[in-house]
């Protein structure tokens, strides 16, 4: 197995595992290697430092099959899974944007106002710190942390 650092034409960096360099070349030529952020198939290998095992390392580290690692995972399948997960996160983002008010960095303050009845209840989304997330949860305020991926057109 070989791991490559890759970059798409929109400068998103990511890594992926392949059976060998020929497998990467074949998949890339067929348009099967896609950026997990934007879906672009215009992907190039980046320079990497070689990973040389120390004599004390008797077995290579196992990686997840979902990442196309040495436990029998198929790199094309791993890319398809990553692409589907990205599609699902983009759909979640679309639903949130369509059904909630963006309150930006005032999220914690607005969530508290809604929870304590100081303003009308409504769906909101925005940004807040990890400390504020913990404090809101400790106050019994029902919130969710959602991974915010770039919109499909980015």
PyMOL commands that set and color helices and strands:
alter all, ss='L'
color gray80, all
select helices_A, chain A and resi 21-29+65-67+75-99+107-115+130-138
alter helices_A, ss='H'
color red, helices_A
select strands_A, chain A and resi 2-8+13-18+43-45+101-104+124-126
alter strands_A, ss='S'
color yellow, strands_A
deselect
rebuild
show_as cartoon
